[in-house]
Amino acid sequence: MPGASADGVKTPPVFRFENQDRRLSVEVLDDDLFHFEYRADGKTPDGAIPTSPMVFKTDYAGVQSLKRDKYRFETSQLAVRV
């Protein structure tokens, strides 16, 4: 479940999958919104997925419920398998 930063803002859970030099990060922003980042540069990211001018919002309500098994994530509104 989400943690909190020093200023009290919820930090969304981020899950990472690696295969050789490829990385997939899955960030659960809300019960109906997941954010994905795919990298093939061999670098391992740390923390939240960076925002961009097209995806700039950072004040999401946060996930209320999250179930996870090895490759499946499920909130009250969305299920994703990677």
N, C-alpha and C positions, 0 to 999 in steps of 0.2 A: 504494500500500500504506500501511498505517497508519504514523504517526509516533510519537514519544514526547514526553510532556510533561516539564517540568523534574523532576518527581518519579518519572519512569521508567514511568508508566502509559501504555499504548498509547492513542493517539487514533485513533478510527475514521475512515476516509475519508468525506468528505461531498462530494456532487456537487450542483450547483444548476442549475436550468433557469428561465429567465425569459421572460415574454411580456407585454409592456406592464407593468401593475402587479401581475401575478400571479407568484408564485414557488413552485417545488417544490424541496424539499431531500430528498435521498436519502442516508441514512447507513447504511453497511454495518457492523453491529455484530458479527456472527458469520457463519460460512458458511451458516447456516440462518435468519438474522434480519436483515431490513432495517427501518429506521425512516424514516417519511415525515413531512414537514411541508408543508402547503399554506398559503400566505398570499396574501390578496388585498388587503392594506392598503398595498401599494407599498413597504414597508420591506424592505431587503436584510439578511438575518440574517448574522451573522459567527460562525464556529466551529461547534461541535456543536449539534444540535437540543436545545433545553431539555427537561429532564425535567419530569414532572408527578406528582402523587400516585398516578395510575394507572400511570405508567411511570416508576418511580423507580430501578430498577437501573442501575448505571453500570459495574460490574466484569465486562464481557464478556471472553471469551477472545480475541476479535479474529478477523478474517478471515485464513485461511491462504493462500487463493489467490483472486485476483480478476482477471477479464478484463472489459474494457469496450470497447465501440465507442460510437458517438455516443449511442444511446438504449438500449443493452442492457447489463445488468450480469449477470455469471455467476460464482458461486462453485462450490465442489465439490459443493454440495447444493441450490442454488437459482439460478434464472434469472429476471430481471425485465426487462421492456421498458416504458419510459415514453414 
